[in-house]
Amino acid sequence: MGAWDGLADGYGIAAHLAGDYRIATTAGHASPYTDYVSGDIPEDTPLILRAYVVKGGDVAYSLGKTVYS
């Protein structure tokens, strides 16, 4: 899973995979930046994927989407 931020606007992007608790984030890095996380997840495992926009302590996030490995 990856998170990509191509704008130098002070915001960071994060992707969170609930159920497996993996996070890819661009927070704290200069743009452009991409962060990847990987690992084995059993096939057909339901997980919730959420996207976040972060700046300082402020966070905006998506409601989430069920995805399958």
N, C-alpha and C positions, 0 to 999 in steps of 0.2 A: 504494500500500500504506500502511496506517496502523497506528499503535500507540496505544492509549488506556489511561489510568490514571485511575480515578475514586476511588481510596482514598488518603488522606493517611497512609500507614503506613510511609513511608521506603523502600519498594521502587519500582523502576522497571520498566517493560515495554518490551521491544524486539522487533521483528520483523525477521528477517534473510532476505533472498532470495538464496540461494547460486546461483552461475552468472551472476548479474548484479551481485552484491555491492551490494545496496541495503539500507540499514538505517534504520528508523524507530524512534526511541527517546523515551521520556519521562524518562529518567534526567537528574537535575539540574534538573528543573522541578517546581514546586508543583502538586499535584493540585487539581482535575481538569485534565488536560492531554492533548492529542492531537497527534501528530506524523505528518505525511504525507510521503512521497517519491513522485515520479512520473517518468515518462519513457517513451519508446517502446521496446518490446521486440517483436521479430518474432513474429507469430502462431504458435501451437503450439510455442513454445520450452519444453522441460521445465526446470523450476527446482525447487530444494528450499527450502521455506518452513519456518523454525524460529521458535518463540516463546521468549523468554528472560524470566526474572524476575531482576533485578539489584539488589544492595544492597552498596555499597562495592566490595570486590574479589570478593564472592561472586556466583556465577552458577548458576542452574538453568535447563536448557533442554530443549526437547522433542526427540524423535528426528528430527523433520522429516517433511514430507509432500511428495511430488512434486505439483507444480501446473503448469498450462500457461497461458501467456499468451493 
